[in-house]
Amino acid sequence: MRDGRRRFAESLLQFSGFVNETKQAKRYFVSGMVQGVGYRYFTQDAAEELRVSGYVRNLRDGRVEVFAMGTPQQHAQLRTLLERGPRLSSVSEVQEEDSVPDSEYAGGFLIAPNA
């Protein structure tokens, strides 16, 4: 009986590791008219709806940076929304790069202070 429990626990750990491996971290840099138009709030709402964790913040050069952790499918959906933006925005480009997961942002999605 104990061997069965141990094997079950090991299987759960392997499954948990597999599920966690599917999460990716990415940074998106959004250009265009994306500051002063509710873009960060739009992004936070979209990320929360998609269950993506991370943050969004304004950059000094006029772009918006989005750090997001999620599955490939979640990233695809988030990118589509980032390209669209809120009604008053005008997105000209979304640059995407791979990043390293950060456990500090694993619990949710926030609006970070400007960089």
N, C-alpha and C positions, 0 to 999 in steps of 0.2 A: 504493500500500500504506500509506503514512504517513497519507494522508487518511482511509482506512478505520479505522485505529487511533485517530486523533484523534476521529472521529465516534463510535466505540465508547466511548472514554473519556468524551466529553461525554454520551453517553446514560447511562452508568453514573452519572455525577455527578447528572444530572437525576433518575434513578430513586432514587438515594440520598437526594436532597433530598425527593422525594415521600414516601418511606418514613418519613423522620425527621419530616415535617410531621404525620403521623398520630398521633404521640405527644403526649399532653396532660399537663399537670401540674394536680393538684387537691389541695386540703386538705380533710380530713374531720375534724369535731369530734364525738366520740362521747360521749354522756351516758348516765348510769345507773350501775349498779354495775360499773365497768370498771377500777377500780384495785385491786390486791391479789388479783386472780383469774386472773392469767396472760394478760391481754388483749394486752399488748405482744408476748409470745412467740407467741401465736396469730396475731397480725397479721403478725409477721415470717415465720412459717412459710407463711402464706397468700400473702403477697407474693412470697416466693421461689418458691413452686410456680407462681404465675401469671407469674413473670418480670417483676415490677413493681419499679422501683427507688424509693428514697426513704428515709423514716424514720418511726418511731413514737415518741411520748414522752408521759409523763404531764404534765398541766397542774396548776397549783396549785389551780384551782377544782374539781378532781375529775374533769374530762373527760380524754379521751385525744385527742391530735392525731396525725393521719396525713397525711404529705406523700407523694404518690405520683405517679410518672411512668409512663405506659403508654398503650396504645391505648384507644379508647372501649370496646371489648369487655373488655379487661382491667379497666378501671375499673368497668364494670357488674358483673363477677364479684366484684371486690374489695368493692364496696359491699354486695353480697348477703351476703358473709362477715362484713363489719363489723357489719351489722345483726343477724346471728346471734350472733357472739362465741363464746368458749369456754364450756364446760359450766357453769362456776360464775358466769358473768357474767349481767347482766340489762341489756340495752341498751334505753334508753327513746327515744333519738333519735340520728340521724346527720345532721348538717348538712354540706353539701357546697358548696365554692366553687372557682371556677377560680383557678389560680395560675400563676406563671411558672416554666418549667423551670429547674432549677439543676444545672449540670454536676457540681457537687461530689458529688451523689448518684446520678449516672448509672451507677455501677459495681455497685450492689447495694442491699440494703435492710438498714438497721441500726436498733438501738434506741438512740435518742439520750438524752442526759442530760435530766432533768426540767426543765421551764421554770418 
